[in-house]
Amino acid sequence: MLSIFPVILFAVFTASVAETDVVKTLADHLTRLESKMIGLEAREEKYKHKIQELEKEVSRLGQVVANTGQENHTGLTETKTNRQRRASELVAFTAYLSANFDGEHFGTGHTVKYDVIETNEGNGYNKFTGTFTAPSDGIYAFTWTIKAAGRIGDAKHGEITVELVKNSVVKGVINADSEQDYDDACSTALVIVSLSAGDVVFTRSAPFDQPQGILSSDGYGRWTFSGWRLF
C-alpha cells in the first residue's frame, strides 16, 4: 500500500506540471491575440483616417469638376452671346453706279446715288438718297472710287472732284483727271471716321469744281461707295 502512494503523488505532480504548462501556453496565446487585436485596432483607425481623407479629396475633386463645368458652360454662353451681339451690330455696305453719266449735267455739290447695292448689312445705306446713316455709335471706315473719261470727238477731257461728307463736314476728297479726251483716270480714297447713331455720310461732287467729260462706271472701272463699322 505504501509503495503505491509515491506513484500517486508523482502522477498528481506530473498532472499539475502539465496543467501549468497548458495554462502558460494559453496565456501566451492570449497575450499574442491581444497584441494582434491591438495592432488590428490601430490599423483600423489608421485606415479609417485615410478613408476620411480620401472621402474629403473625392468631395473636393467633385466640387472642382462641378465648378469647371459651370465655368465652361458660362464661357460657352458668353461666347454665344458675344457672337449674337456682334452679328446684330454688324454694319457693312457696298454699292456702285450702274451706268455712265455726263459731268456737265451732273454739276457741282450733288450727292452721288450709287444705285446697285452689293452688300447692306445693318441696312444703313439708302440707294435712293445715296446716303449712309449710322445705326450705332462707333468707328467706321469708308472708301470710294471715281472714274472720269474724255468724251470722244470733244476737246474736253474727263475730270471730277468728289468729297466724302459727314453730315455737313468734309472728311475726305479725291480728284480724277484724264488730262485728254481719249484717256480715262481713276481715283480711290479711304478714311476712318467716328460716328454717332444717326450721323449721315455721303459722297458729292465738290462745289468748287465743275465736272466735265464722261464720268464712267462700266466693265473697265466702277464708281463705288463702301463702308463698315470697325468697332
C-alpha positions in Angstrom: 0.0 0.0 0.0 2.8 2.4 0.9 4.5 1.6 -2.4 1.5 2.9 -4.3 1.4 6.3 -2.6 4.6 7.7 -4.2 3.3 6.7 -7.5 0.1 8.6 -6.9 2.0 11.7 -5.7 4.2 11.6 -8.8 1.1 11.3 -11.0 -0.5 14.3 -9.3 2.6 16.3 -9.6 3.0 15.4 -13.2 -0.6 16.4 -13.9 -0.1 19.6 -12.1 3.0 20.5 -14.1 1.2 19.6 -17.3 -1.7 21.7 -16.3 0.6 24.6 -15.5 2.2 24.3 -19.0 -1.2 24.3 -20.6 -2.2 27.4 -18.7 1.1 29.1 -19.6 0.6 28.2 -23.2 -2.9 29.5 -23.3 -1.8 32.7 -21.5 0.9 33.2 -24.2 -1.7 32.7 -26.9 -4.0 35.1 -25.3 -1.2 37.7 -25.0 -0.4 37.3 -28.6 -4.0 37.6 -29.6 -4.4 40.7 -27.5 -1.3 42.2 -29.2 -2.7 41.3 -32.7 -6.0 42.8 -31.7 -4.4 46.0 -30.6 -2.4 46.1 -33.9 -5.6 45.5 -35.9 -7.4 48.2 -34.0 -4.5 50.6 -34.7 -4.5 49.7 -38.4 -8.3 50.0 -38.5 -8.0 53.5 -37.0 -5.3 54.4 -39.5 -7.3 53.1 -42.4 -10.4 54.9 -41.1 -8.4 58.1 -41.1 -7.2 57.5 -44.6 -10.7 56.7 -45.8 -11.9 60.0 -44.3 -9.1 61.9 -46.1 -9.9 60.1 -49.4 -13.6 61.0 -49.0 -12.7 64.6 -48.4 -10.4 64.6 -51.5 -13.2 63.0 -53.6 -15.6 65.6 -52.4 -13.1 68.4 -53.3 -12.4 67.0 -56.7 -16.2 66.6 -57.3 -16.6 70.3 -56.5 -13.8 71.3 -58.8 -15.4 69.3 -61.7 -18.7 70.9 -61.0 -17.2 74.4 -60.9 -15.2 73.7 -64.1 -18.3 72.5 -65.9 -20.2 75.6 -64.7 -17.4 77.9 -65.9 -17.2 76.2 -69.3 -21.0 76.5 -69.6 -20.8 80.1 -68.7 -18.0 80.7 -71.1 -19.8 79.0 -73.9 -22.9 81.0 -73.1 -20.9 84.2 -73.1 -19.2 83.3 -76.3 -22.6 82.6 -78.0 -24.0 85.8 -76.6 -21.0 87.8 -77.9 -21.3 86.2 -81.3 -25.0 87.1 -81.4 -24.3 90.6 -80.2 -21.6 91.1 -82.9 -23.9 89.7 -85.5 -26.6 92.1 -84.5 -24.1 95.0 -84.6 -22.6 94.1 -88.0 -22.6 97.1 -90.3 -21.1 96.9 -93.8 -22.2 98.1 -97.2 -21.0 98.3 -100.8 -22.8 100.0 -103.7 -21.9 101.1 -107.2 -23.2 103.1 -110.2 -24.8 101.0 -112.9 -24.2 103.5 -115.8 -22.1 106.4 -117.1 -23.2 110.0 -116.7 -22.3 113.3 -118.1 -20.1 115.6 -115.9 -21.5 118.9 -117.1 -25.1 117.9 -116.5 -24.3 116.4 -113.1 -23.0 119.7 -111.8 -21.4 120.7 -108.5 -22.4 119.9 -105.0 -24.6 117.0 -106.0 -24.8 113.8 -104.0 -23.8 110.6 -105.9 -26.5 108.0 -105.7 -25.0 104.5 -106.1 -27.9 102.6 -107.3 -26.7 98.9 -107.2 -26.3 97.5 -103.7 -23.9 94.6 -103.3 -24.0 94.4 -99.5 -26.0 96.3 -96.9 -25.6 94.6 -93.5 -27.4 96.7 -91.0 -29.4 98.5 -93.7 -27.5 101.7 -93.2 -27.2 102.6 -96.9 -30.1 104.1 -98.9 -29.7 103.9 -102.7 -32.4 106.4 -103.3 -30.6 109.2 -101.5 -27.0 107.9 -101.8 -26.5 108.3 -98.1 -25.4 106.0 -95.3 -27.0 106.5 -91.8 -25.0 105.1 -88.9 -27.2 102.7 -86.9 -25.0 102.9 -83.8 -22.0 104.7 -82.3 -18.6 103.5 -83.4 -15.5 103.9 -85.6 -16.3 103.4 -89.3 -14.2 103.1 -92.4 -15.3 104.5 -95.8 -13.8 104.1 -99.2 -15.0 105.5 -102.5 -13.7 105.2 -106.1 -14.4 107.5 -109.0 -13.6 107.4 -112.7 -13.5 110.1 -115.4 -13.0 109.8 -119.2 -12.6 112.2 -122.0 -15.5 112.4 -124.5 -14.5 111.1 -127.9 -14.6 113.8 -130.6 -14.6 116.5 -127.9 -11.7 118.6 -126.8 -12.7 118.3 -123.2 -11.0 115.7 -121.0 -12.8 114.0 -118.1 -12.4 115.4 -114.7 -14.3 115.5 -111.4 -13.5 116.1 -107.7 -15.6 114.2 -105.2 -15.9 114.8 -101.4 -16.8 112.4 -98.6 -19.1 114.3 -96.2 -20.2 113.5 -92.6 -23.4 115.4 -92.0 -22.1 118.8 -93.4 -18.4 118.4 -92.7 -16.0 117.3 -95.5 -13.9 114.3 -94.3 -12.1 113.4 -97.5 -11.6 114.5 -101.1 -10.3 112.9 -104.3 -9.9 114.0 -107.9 -9.8 112.1 -111.2 -8.5 113.9 -114.3 -7.9 112.2 -117.6 -5.9 115.2 -119.0 -7.1 114.4 -122.5 -10.2 113.4 -124.4 -9.1 109.8 -125.3 -8.0 108.8 -121.8 -9.6 107.9 -118.5 -8.5 108.2 -114.9 -9.5 106.5 -111.6 -9.0 107.6 -108.0 -9.7 105.9 -104.7 -9.6 107.1 -101.1 -10.1 105.6 -97.6 -11.0 107.5 -94.4 -11.7 106.5 -90.8 -14.5 108.4 -89.1 -16.0 108.4 -85.7 -19.8 108.4 -85.9 -22.7 108.6 -83.6 -26.0 106.9 -84.2 -27.9 108.9 -86.8 -24.9 110.6 -88.4 -25.1 110.7 -92.2 -22.3 110.0 -94.6 -22.3 110.5 -98.4 -20.2 111.5 -101.4 -20.8 114.5 -103.6 -19.3 116.4 -106.4 -17.2 119.2 -105.0 -19.0 122.6 -105.0 -15.8 124.4 -106.2 -15.0 122.3 -109.3 -17.3 121.8 -112.3 -17.2 118.2 -113.5 -16.6 117.6 -117.2 -16.4 114.8 -119.7 -17.8 111.3 -119.1 -18.0 110.1 -115.6 -17.8 106.4 -116.4 -18.9 103.4 -114.4 -18.5 100.3 -116.6 -16.7 97.0 -117.0 -13.4 98.8 -117.0 -13.9 100.5 -113.7 -16.8 101.4 -111.5 -17.8 104.2 -109.2 -18.2 102.6 -105.8 -19.0 103.6 -102.3 -18.3 101.3 -99.3 -18.3 101.5 -95.6 -18.1 99.3 -92.5 -18.1 99.6 -88.7 -14.7 98.7 -87.2 -15.7 98.7 -83.6 
